[in-house]
């Protein structure tokens, strides 16, 4: 079996970590956007008051400017994905990512300590693609069985990498 160049594999894992981190940050922002658009109680100020009214009372030393800043910068005043159901789906995606992606990154970094086959970087890319497509199917398309198949693809890739490590030990 031909081994892959170590720097190529390291770049693939670093790329995967960056993409998965950006995906998680976008999910966090989506939850914040729904919370603000629904005017849920939070740490950003008085949600019972409109952002316009808070802007009128803006003072440099107060927290009154935070809520309007987030409200307008995240586009909470219009657009899709602003309901409580959407927030529940975004939070479910966050939990799913926290339950799956750290283990993948851990196993991917561990695999670098062994002989990584030539198909190693492709496995890293396929995992990332499966996770991003799983997010799209879960939040936007919302249809089965593709969502489950995309999740399963990520799990299988994770298991193949872990199995490859165990076989080399």
Secondary structure as a PSIPRED ss2 file (coil, helix, strand):
# PSIPRED VFORMAT (PSIPRED V4.0)

   1 X C   1.000  0.000  0.000
   2 X C   1.000  0.000  0.000
   3 X E   0.000  0.000  1.000
   4 X C   1.000  0.000  0.000
   5 X C   1.000  0.000  0.000
   6 X H   0.000  1.000  0.000
   7 X H   0.000  1.000  0.000
   8 X H   0.000  1.000  0.000
   9 X H   0.000  1.000  0.000
  10 X H   0.000  1.000  0.000
  11 X H   0.000  1.000  0.000
  12 X H   0.000  1.000  0.000
  13 X H   0.000  1.000  0.000
  14 X H   0.000  1.000  0.000
  15 X H   0.000  1.000  0.000
  16 X H   0.000  1.000  0.000
  17 X H   0.000  1.000  0.000
  18 X H   0.000  1.000  0.000
  19 X H   0.000  1.000  0.000
  20 X H   0.000  1.000  0.000
  21 X H   0.000  1.000  0.000
  22 X H   0.000  1.000  0.000
  23 X H   0.000  1.000  0.000
  24 X H   0.000  1.000  0.000
  25 X H   0.000  1.000  0.000
  26 X H   0.000  1.000  0.000
  27 X H   0.000  1.000  0.000
  28 X H   0.000  1.000  0.000
  29 X H   0.000  1.000  0.000
  30 X H   0.000  1.000  0.000
  31 X H   0.000  1.000  0.000
  32 X H   0.000  1.000  0.000
  33 X H   0.000  1.000  0.000
  34 X H   0.000  1.000  0.000
  35 X H   0.000  1.000  0.000
  36 X H   0.000  1.000  0.000
  37 X H   0.000  1.000  0.000
  38 X C   1.000  0.000  0.000
  39 X C   1.000  0.000  0.000
  40 X C   1.000  0.000  0.000
  41 X C   1.000  0.000  0.000
  42 X C   1.000  0.000  0.000
  43 X C   1.000  0.000  0.000
  44 X C   1.000  0.000  0.000
  45 X C   1.000  0.000  0.000
  46 X C   1.000  0.000  0.000
  47 X C   1.000  0.000  0.000
  48 X C   1.000  0.000  0.000
  49 X C   1.000  0.000  0.000
  50 X C   1.000  0.000  0.000
  51 X H   0.000  1.000  0.000
  52 X H   0.000  1.000  0.000
  53 X H   0.000  1.000  0.000
  54 X H   0.000  1.000  0.000
  55 X H   0.000  1.000  0.000
  56 X H   0.000  1.000  0.000
  57 X C   1.000  0.000  0.000
  58 X C   1.000  0.000  0.000
  59 X C   1.000  0.000  0.000
  60 X C   1.000  0.000  0.000
  61 X C   1.000  0.000  0.000
  62 X C   1.000  0.000  0.000
  63 X C   1.000  0.000  0.000
  64 X H   0.000  1.000  0.000
  65 X H   0.000  1.000  0.000
  66 X H   0.000  1.000  0.000
  67 X H   0.000  1.000  0.000
  68 X H   0.000  1.000  0.000
  69 X H   0.000  1.000  0.000
  70 X H   0.000  1.000  0.000
  71 X H   0.000  1.000  0.000
  72 X H   0.000  1.000  0.000
  73 X H   0.000  1.000  0.000
  74 X C   1.000  0.000  0.000
  75 X C   1.000  0.000  0.000
  76 X C   1.000  0.000  0.000
  77 X C   1.000  0.000  0.000
  78 X C   1.000  0.000  0.000
  79 X C   1.000  0.000  0.000
  80 X C   1.000  0.000  0.000
  81 X C   1.000  0.000  0.000
  82 X C   1.000  0.000  0.000
  83 X C   1.000  0.000  0.000
  84 X H   0.000  1.000  0.000
  85 X H   0.000  1.000  0.000
  86 X H   0.000  1.000  0.000
  87 X H   0.000  1.000  0.000
  88 X H   0.000  1.000  0.000
  89 X H   0.000  1.000  0.000
  90 X H   0.000  1.000  0.000
  91 X H   0.000  1.000  0.000
  92 X H   0.000  1.000  0.000
  93 X H   0.000  1.000  0.000
  94 X H   0.000  1.000  0.000
  95 X H   0.000  1.000  0.000
  96 X H   0.000  1.000  0.000
  97 X H   0.000  1.000  0.000
  98 X H   0.000  1.000  0.000
  99 X H   0.000  1.000  0.000
 100 X H   0.000  1.000  0.000
 101 X H   0.000  1.000  0.000
 102 X H   0.000  1.000  0.000
 103 X H   0.000  1.000  0.000
 104 X H   0.000  1.000  0.000
 105 X H   0.000  1.000  0.000
 106 X H   0.000  1.000  0.000
 107 X H   0.000  1.000  0.000
 108 X H   0.000  1.000  0.000
 109 X H   0.000  1.000  0.000
 110 X H   0.000  1.000  0.000
 111 X H   0.000  1.000  0.000
 112 X C   1.000  0.000  0.000
 113 X C   1.000  0.000  0.000
 114 X C   1.000  0.000  0.000
 115 X C   1.000  0.000  0.000
 116 X C   1.000  0.000  0.000
 117 X E   0.000  0.000  1.000
 118 X C   1.000  0.000  0.000
 119 X C   1.000  0.000  0.000
 120 X H   0.000  1.000  0.000
 121 X H   0.000  1.000  0.000
 122 X H   0.000  1.000  0.000
 123 X H   0.000  1.000  0.000
 124 X H   0.000  1.000  0.000
 125 X H   0.000  1.000  0.000
 126 X H   0.000  1.000  0.000
 127 X H   0.000  1.000  0.000
 128 X H   0.000  1.000  0.000
 129 X H   0.000  1.000  0.000
 130 X H   0.000  1.000  0.000
 131 X H   0.000  1.000  0.000
 132 X H   0.000  1.000  0.000
 133 X H   0.000  1.000  0.000
 134 X H   0.000  1.000  0.000
 135 X H   0.000  1.000  0.000
 136 X H   0.000  1.000  0.000
 137 X H   0.000  1.000  0.000
 138 X H   0.000  1.000  0.000
 139 X H   0.000  1.000  0.000
 140 X H   0.000  1.000  0.000
 141 X H   0.000  1.000  0.000
 142 X C   1.000  0.000  0.000
 143 X C   1.000  0.000  0.000
 144 X C   1.000  0.000  0.000
 145 X C   1.000  0.000  0.000
 146 X H   0.000  1.000  0.000
 147 X H   0.000  1.000  0.000
 148 X H   0.000  1.000  0.000
 149 X H   0.000  1.000  0.000
 150 X H   0.000  1.000  0.000
 151 X H   0.000  1.000  0.000
 152 X H   0.000  1.000  0.000
 153 X H   0.000  1.000  0.000
 154 X H   0.000  1.000  0.000
 155 X H   0.000  1.000  0.000
 156 X H   0.000  1.000  0.000
 157 X H   0.000  1.000  0.000
 158 X H   0.000  1.000  0.000
 159 X H   0.000  1.000  0.000
 160 X H   0.000  1.000  0.000
 161 X H   0.000  1.000  0.000
 162 X H   0.000  1.000  0.000
 163 X H   0.000  1.000  0.000
 164 X H   0.000  1.000  0.000
 165 X H   0.000  1.000  0.000
 166 X H   0.000  1.000  0.000
 167 X H   0.000  1.000  0.000
 168 X H   0.000  1.000  0.000
 169 X C   1.000  0.000  0.000
